[in-house]
Amino acid sequence: MSRFGRTDTLWVGGGVLCAAVLLAISWFFLVSPQHQQTGSLNAEAATAEKRITSLQQRLAELRKQNEHLAEYQEKLADGRKALPTSSGLSDLLRELQAAGDTTGVSVSGLSVGAATSASASGGPVYALPLSLTAKGPVERLDAFLDQLQLVQPRALLISSTVVTVAKDGVTLALTMEAFVAAAAPTPSPSASASASPSPSS
């Protein structure tokens, strides 16, 4: 082989080597980062698509719940009557007296004690201790208890009962609690239903 042929071979080999080096440099500095960036963008797009799907499902649930908004509002109103944000003593005492009138039971000695704190996870709740005496036939006293527990709107927790049987009828002494979801109410130590106490909140 002549010297010129060997020189041509060296140039060709050098050119191929340079091309390979340039290709490697292009790969590491241009193509590979682009691949990595594309992969990262694809991963982010997949994550975003999952979030969008989850949000769409949540939105569909909320729209379905919104169809029952009136029902939820009605339940909230009933719950607020059971657990008001003010003591509402006048209304409560009238409701207890009305329960006796409705069931044909004589209600007397109705009094309200000082509020005490009651534990609750949703916020401050206070208990108002109540006591009353109801007198009448057994079946009417049963109806009176049902009226207190199931009919009248204010939630009451009966803690103790004392039954006294006499010739003129059965006397039922009740101790119970009503609850207030608010700052501590300050009713007078004792209030009589027959005296029509002034409103307290």
GIQUI-V100585 format. One record per residue. RES is the residue in one letter. SS is DSSP state (alpha for helix, beta for strand, coil for the rest). PSI is psi in radians with two decimals (999 if undefined). D_LAST is the distance of its C-alpha to the last C-alpha in Angstrom with 2 decimals. Layout:
res->{RES,RES}
ss->{SS,SS}
psi->{PSI,PSI}
d_last->{D_LAST,D_LAST}
//
This chain:
res->{M,S,R,F,G,R,T,D,T,L,W,V,G,G,G,V,L,C,A,A,V,L,L,A,I,S,W,F,F,L,V,S,P,Q,H,Q,Q,T,G,S,L,N,A,E,A,A,T,A,E,K,R,I,T,S,L,Q,Q,R,L,A,E,L,R,K,Q,N,E,H,L,A,E,Y,Q,E,K,L,A,D,G,R,K,A,L,P,T,S,S,G,L,S,D,L,L,R,E,L,Q,A,A,G,D,T,T,G,V,S,V,S,G,L,S,V,G,A,A,T,S,A,S,A,S,G,G,P,V,Y,A,L,P,L,S,L,T,A,K,G,P,V,E,R,L,D,A,F,L,D,Q,L,Q,L,V,Q,P,R,A,L,L,I,S,S,T,V,V,T,V,A,K,D,G,V,T,L,A,L,T,M,E,A,F,V,A,A,A,A,P,T,P,S,P,S,A,S,A,S,A,S,P,S,P,S,S}
ss->{coil,coil,alpha,alpha,alpha,alpha,alpha,alpha,alpha,alpha,alpha,alpha,alpha,alpha,alpha,alpha,alpha,alpha,alpha,alpha,alpha,alpha,alpha,alpha,alpha,alpha,alpha,alpha,alpha,alpha,alpha,alpha,alpha,alpha,alpha,alpha,alpha,alpha,alpha,alpha,alpha,alpha,alpha,alpha,alpha,alpha,alpha,alpha,alpha,alpha,alpha,alpha,alpha,alpha,alpha,alpha,alpha,alpha,alpha,alpha,alpha,alpha,alpha,alpha,alpha,alpha,coil,coil,alpha,alpha,alpha,alpha,alpha,alpha,alpha,alpha,alpha,alpha,alpha,alpha,alpha,alpha,coil,coil,coil,coil,coil,coil,alpha,alpha,alpha,alpha,alpha,alpha,alpha,alpha,alpha,alpha,alpha,alpha,alpha,alpha,alpha,coil,coil,beta,beta,beta,beta,beta,beta,beta,coil,coil,coil,beta,beta,beta,coil,coil,coil,coil,coil,coil,beta,beta,beta,beta,beta,beta,beta,beta,beta,beta,beta,beta,coil,alpha,alpha,alpha,alpha,alpha,alpha,alpha,alpha,alpha,alpha,alpha,alpha,alpha,alpha,coil,coil,coil,coil,beta,beta,beta,beta,beta,beta,beta,beta,beta,beta,beta,coil,coil,beta,beta,beta,beta,beta,beta,beta,beta,beta,beta,beta,beta,coil,coil,coil,coil,coil,coil,coil,coil,coil,coil,coil,coil,alpha,alpha,alpha,coil,coil,coil,coil,coil,coil}
psi->{2.41,2.90,-0.60,-0.65,-0.71,-0.66,-0.75,-0.70,-0.74,-0.73,-0.75,-0.79,-0.74,-0.69,-0.75,-0.74,-0.75,-0.71,-0.71,-0.73,-0.78,-0.67,-0.73,-0.75,-0.73,-0.70,-0.87,-0.60,-0.32,-1.00,-0.84,-0.82,-0.64,-0.69,-0.76,-0.76,-0.72,-0.74,-0.72,-0.74,-0.67,-0.70,-0.76,-0.68,-0.71,-0.72,-0.77,-0.66,-0.69,-0.74,-0.73,-0.75,-0.75,-0.73,-0.66,-0.71,-0.76,-0.70,-0.70,-0.69,-0.77,-0.67,-0.68,-0.72,-0.60,-0.44,-0.41,0.37,-0.76,-0.69,-0.75,-0.70,-0.65,-0.73,-0.68,-0.72,-0.72,-0.71,-0.62,-0.58,-0.66,-0.62,1.42,2.98,0.08,2.76,-0.63,0.77,-0.74,-0.85,-0.74,-0.81,-0.66,-0.69,-0.71,-0.73,-0.70,-0.59,-0.69,-0.75,-0.71,-0.67,0.01,0.55,2.44,2.06,2.27,3.02,0.56,2.12,2.75,2.26,-3.08,2.50,2.55,2.67,2.43,2.42,2.43,2.45,-0.39,-0.07,-3.13,2.28,2.40,2.52,2.36,1.93,2.35,2.64,2.57,2.86,2.25,2.41,2.38,-3.09,2.73,-0.79,-0.57,-0.56,-0.64,-0.76,-0.63,-0.77,-0.72,-0.68,-0.74,-0.72,-0.52,-0.43,-1.04,2.50,-0.52,2.26,2.27,2.42,1.94,2.09,-0.49,2.65,2.48,2.12,2.28,2.16,2.24,3.03,-0.60,0.12,-3.04,2.33,2.27,2.02,2.12,2.42,2.23,3.11,2.46,2.70,2.63,2.21,1.28,-3.02,2.73,2.07,2.74,1.20,2.85,2.66,-0.50,2.40,2.39,2.34,-0.66,-0.33,-0.03,1.26,2.70,2.67,2.53,2.42,999}
d_last->{115.20,115.79,113.90,112.34,111.12,109.55,107.85,106.45,105.13,103.45,101.84,100.60,99.26,97.65,96.07,94.67,93.32,91.72,90.20,88.80,87.37,85.84,84.36,82.86,81.44,80.00,78.43,76.80,75.69,75.07,74.93,73.17,70.21,69.85,69.77,67.14,65.03,65.44,64.40,61.32,60.37,60.94,58.66,55.93,56.39,56.11,52.89,51.45,52.52,50.73,47.52,47.88,48.40,45.33,43.21,44.64,43.73,40.16,39.96,41.29,38.64,35.84,37.43,37.62,33.96,33.11,34.77,31.96,29.15,27.91,27.91,25.96,23.33,23.06,22.73,20.01,18.04,18.70,17.71,14.33,13.82,15.04,12.99,9.82,8.15,4.53,4.91,5.63,7.58,9.51,10.77,11.59,13.47,15.22,16.27,17.74,19.50,20.74,22.10,24.16,25.40,26.37,28.39,29.85,28.31,27.34,23.89,23.34,22.00,18.57,16.45,13.60,14.50,13.22,11.98,15.00,15.94,17.56,20.21,20.00,22.35,20.13,17.62,15.21,13.89,12.42,13.47,12.13,15.44,16.13,19.38,21.14,24.71,26.31,29.86,32.38,35.19,35.06,35.02,32.05,30.13,30.95,29.59,26.40,25.94,26.70,24.08,21.40,22.73,24.06,22.83,19.20,17.14,14.67,16.69,17.58,20.03,22.31,23.78,26.15,27.80,30.21,32.56,34.61,37.45,38.91,41.33,38.73,36.63,34.51,31.37,28.87,26.46,23.77,21.74,19.34,16.35,13.45,12.35,9.61,11.32,9.59,9.72,9.56,6.45,7.90,8.17,11.49,14.43,15.22,14.01,16.65,16.53,19.46,17.84,15.20,12.19,10.05,6.70,3.76,0.00}
//
